[in-house]
Amino acid sequence: MELTQIETQDHEQVLRVRDADSGLSGIIAIHSTQLGPAAGGLRMRSYADEAAALEDALRLSRGMTFKNAAAGLPLGGGKAVIIGDPARDKTPEMLATFGRAVEALGGRYWTAEDMGMTPADMARVGTETRFVAGLADGPFASGDPSPVTARGIFNAIRTTARHRFGSSDLAGLRVAVQGLGHVGLHLCDLLHRAGAELIVSDLNDSAVTEAQARFAARVVAPEAILTVEAEILAPCAIGAVLNEVSIPDLRVQAVAGGANNQLATAGDGARLHARGILYAPDFIANGGGIINVATEILRIADHPSWVAEKLGELDATMDRTLTRAAQRGVSPNDVAEEIVAERLRHDAA
């Protein structure tokens, strides 16, 4: 296994991870350890090339710094990616080798489940490192974070609806959900139970069929989901879907979803605001998953009550963000970044 440094401008440490024997090719990006050890999931995708994988790792790890700070956790921001098709290229040997790479960092980075990974995969990574969370078994095992992530997003949607429509009641509201992975399907279940009318899309036909059968969802093609007419758009797939091309074509009044880095650039928050579309900053909305994972990293004994308390605090942060943005007439994303900066300065003092 080879670990080599990649020089960047605003990250503490970025490593290229390669191993010819197992076929591992990936990147570990540590953005900040100011608040504590960097924490963030391991993602496996069929990236076009290493440059695309590096860009994703850098954006995601920075997002984790903001997410952990917004959730009030004593954790920094990190992320790891493996280049490859998780359905075809993933092997136990590859995961074990990645675990050795994490162990070599001595606790500066804690990994966990993300796109293309499962709790079983994390268990395999954990055979070679102490610094893995999201395990299904063990004294502090937190398991699949997806249900808690979905709960946090659901809370954010209700809070966003209250600010945009005057009520947190979702009955009869049309919510367009982009992405039906573990988080997306859990979110659809919560929305359906709350009486929302669902419009969904995904590249996975079986997930679409399940959503249609379980939630009476209306299905649209993946390329059409960003232009459907609905009250709320919930991006729960890849990042950068809100950009200078897509924003002019949106036909919704609010955006609140679970995808990381939904804004392609810093200016896209202002573009949404200029169109009168209320944006729930993603690194607050999707913080439930890392809260769940943090119980394992921090060795929290009373898991359910601690998670519930933190989810409540996260929702209060979203409420405060949207309130302050409305009072100042600015994008909620600008306010959210200010709140995180305040917390980072306070903890650094």
Disulfide bonds with the S-S distance in Angstrom:
none
